[in-house]
Amino acid sequence: MAADTLAETGRLERVLVKHPREAFVSDDVCAAQWKSLNFGAAPSFARATEEYEAFLRILRGAGAQIDFLPADERTSLDSIYVRDASVVCARGVILGRMGKRLRGGEPAAQKAAFRNLGVPIVGEITEPGCLEGGDVVWLNDRTIAVGRGYRTNEDGIVQLRSMLADSIDDLIVVPLPHWRGAGDVLHLMSLISPVDSDLAVVYSPLLPVPFREELLERGYALVEVPTEEFDTMGTNVLALGPRECVMLAGNPRTRGALERAGVRVTEYAGDEISVKGAGGPTCLTRPLARAPGRRG
């Protein structure tokens, strides 16, 4: 596997996902796990399956090849959020080490799947390092931003930098705020989603000033998510290609701002697969290959 571009906004060609059939398994499993995993409520297995099938239709409509993770006893409901257990780089994937301990089995489960899919494994983050994919944003093929928070620590960032070596020019460490504490989910991608090489959706009230200034200096225009749409994951937007994206329904002000910026937006309903577990479309997907250039 060699991605044509690592930038988060290239045309999506291949993506790894995990269906609720394999992640949620059943209503009984959802009922048993949701509280300990800090979900807002127990997902409905049937409704989650319906929502997910609609989400997959959007990905297929964008032309993406979809690879599915199998069920695995080492994982939980959280494993539907496949981005967090790995990071894609030019030579393949780097397996993370989860800051959320109840997700500790996910990198090993993905490792087995990547081997079956023929995806090269470049390395693994090891103890005491922690690194989750939701904290990693490729701004371009040679520039990576990594959130330093409760899910990704300094040792994990040092290991990532070593594995990437001279394949990058810049690794920007972005200190994340305490916000609602260690038990909550706050990744770097909770605060920023690039939708083109010069356009990103951001929640500026929690974005560190130096990183926000860095984005502006690099020529980014910023679509500002209003506070009332932050908790409904208005910032969590998956680029299907430059200025083409999919986002969770229920964020009309953010959608309007995106459309005024020339972005084609597709929405999906995600009460079960996104809202209850606080994971939007970027969380639900691990892009494996993107192509540069604008969509026709």
Buried (B, 14 or more C-beta within 10 A) or exposed (E): BEBBBBBBBBBBBBBBBBBBBBBBBEBEBBEBBBEEBBBEEBBBBEBBBBBBEEBBEBBEEBEBEEBBBEBBEEBBBBBBBBBBBBBBBBBBBBBBBBBBEBBBBBBBBBBEBBEEBEBEBBBBBEEEBBBBBBBBBBBBBBBBBBBBBBBBBEBBBBBBBEBBEEBBEEBBBBEBEEBEEEEEBBBBBBBBBBBBBBBBBBBEEBBBEEBBEBBEEEEBEBBBBEEEBBEBBBBBBBBBBBBBBBBBBBBEEBBEBBEEBEBBBBBBBBBBBBBBBBBBBBBBBBBBBBBBEEBE
